Amino acid sequence: MSKKSKSKKSRRPRGKNAFADSVLGIFTKLPHRAYNYKQVAASLGVKDKASKDLVNIILVELLEEGSIVEIKSGKYRISPEYATEAPHLKKYITGKVDMKGTGKAYIINDEGGEDIFIASNNTQHALHRDRVKVLLFPRRKDHKIEGQIVEILERGKEQYVGIIDISKHIAFLVADNTSMPVDIFVPKEELHGAKSGQKVIVRITDWPEHSKNPFGTVVDVLGEPGNNDVEMKSILAEFDFPWKFPDKVEKEAEKIDRGITSQEIRNRKDFRDVFTITIDPPDAKDYDDALSLRKLPDGNFEVGVHIADVSFYVKQGSLIDKEAFDRGTSVYLVDRTIPMLPEKLSNDLCSLKPKEDKLCYAAVFTLNPEADVLSHWIGRTIINSDRRFNYEEVQEIIESGQGEYSEEIMILHKLAFILREDRLRKGSINFESQEVKFILDENGKPLGVYIKEQKESNRLIEDFMLLANRIIAEQIGRAKPGQKAKTFVYRIHDSPNIEKLTNFAQFLSRLGYKLNIDNRKGLASSFNKLFKQIEGKGEQNMIESIAIRTMAKAVYSTGNIGHYGLGFKFYTHFTSPIRRYPDLMVHRLLERYFDTGASVSKEEYEKKCEHSSDMERKAVDAERASVKYKQAEYLLDKIGQEFPGLISGVSKWGIFVELIESKCEGMVRLRDLADDYYYLDEENYRVIGQRNGVQYKLGDPVRIKVKRIDLSRKEMDFQIVTEIHVRSRRRKR
């Protein structure tokens, strides 16, 4: 672009860029046709002289940019360079909407690659998470890819949670979801008893073409905002998770026979006389995995990973099975668990309670003292757990070497430690994220916040679960010579995008850290070293979060590409069928294939995998929303109080501060820093005072005062009261 055209562009009136996109769209639809400015104006429905003049100005600018060419005086056509440019060989793409509260959106392309920007006037009534068809505009030099939504293929959701605002003549739902750019109009006859100010669920029923707002009907009244039960149900409804089971499903569960026949016992390997324990959190009710240990005469060890045999009780195609598939996963909010299976199954029949005979599906390993796997067996077992441990009890035994079953637990600990070290040595990346937990009163009000640490007891269980998942995936995935591998459910993790990885390495170097991205093993080693270096520092959470975002997301798929983060060529999820539907699918496939059954449909199971991955993401988002809400609620009665914190992020809007004790993260808005005008130095992750040169940078300690809490939006605003930062006064010239 010439300097002249840049100058013109900088003087464009507000909204002109979007109008230019519409002009380009005319040429995109018929790339071989030529238009003059009058024809373009007519195609856009422009009639007034000022708008026609604007069309003429935009055509001149597009010509200077090279987006269009003049084939004869006053006649223009799309530039061949842009008509055939690689990203635009296809005029249309499909993808998922990432909607912003301002009304603009980005489309996550189904085929990958760069996101497509959609201006607010080109969204065509699409909403967050909708799957849409997009018309691509020709890419203009130095601009991101832009487009226009032309068709909504599938609504991401139809029900929204929020506060109903009822006036004399109209009512609107103001949605809790900050990605919802419009309010929903609710006719008075569709209120169904809702009162102004209450939390309700509204289903969109219609959105007329020329209406700014959709129309809806109240389908459920949740209650008063701020009530713990109301707010938790609001979060579940926002992410489309039900909080109770249909009556038909509960009745079907009640009819399941809890007895175990002698014939069923004969069909299984009997481990009831073998040392077996479960290790879970103190508040767990569903114990879906157990470990058995037997020392063999030759000095080796037999370790069994026994998993609740959910597939024995939940038959494919039953009402319970269909409900479990729809849910996809259990959801763990701060104060409650929303199980995938009815409680009779999750907390009773399938739960591996101590001193009770329980049916399992197991992977049993023979290990030498160096934790080498000498052999393995996969099949159905019956166990009777000796004891239920929680993680804290096992951790105390590991640290002291004393306690009930200490000898067996120390053997398991030693074997798990060797497995872990070997995995890390071979290139497994040791991602660890902090888990925020709350101390709640009887009404769900948070009285305290603490961080749940991952200790050796947690890792003991994790290492044996990883072993079972890997070996089972290999069992099915490694086809015999001349045979094709049967369709299976894998847990896959793709390699990271090299551009994202390079940017992350550059980001770290400016903070004084190094990341080796030359090869996979070097990357894994430097990642693990990095996580140790940042432990306890102000930038820890931000670096860990960016590291996770830099990596691809792990998903379920029938197409095995391995698990990059773990460094495994084959990996699946076998160990939690009480709370994850893909694990239940794996159990059923194992049974089918061990009985020499034919391979299942790859297309059918790939769709099931996609659904399971989607429900898993939604569950994670719901869990995070509940944590964020409780953090805001925890600080609600602490407005005006001061706390020490660390700067955990910076943006053009403000400084993010994470409180050291509670891990609550809030924002100090730049407009509230009254001593100077501050601007963002994006490359060096800091904000700088324009006049006095005061800097606030990532990782700096600060003392803040809680200024404002917005519970409905889960937002926390802070104010800096003690400036513990770097001052670099500029010299006066």
Order of alpha helices (4+ residues) and beta strands (2+ residues): alpha-alpha-alpha-alpha-beta-beta-alpha-beta-beta-beta-beta-beta-beta-beta-beta-beta-beta-alpha-alpha-alpha-beta-beta-beta-beta-alpha-alpha-beta-beta-beta-beta-beta-alpha-alpha-beta-beta-alpha-beta-alpha-alpha-alpha-beta-alpha-alpha-beta-beta-beta-beta-beta-beta-beta-beta-beta
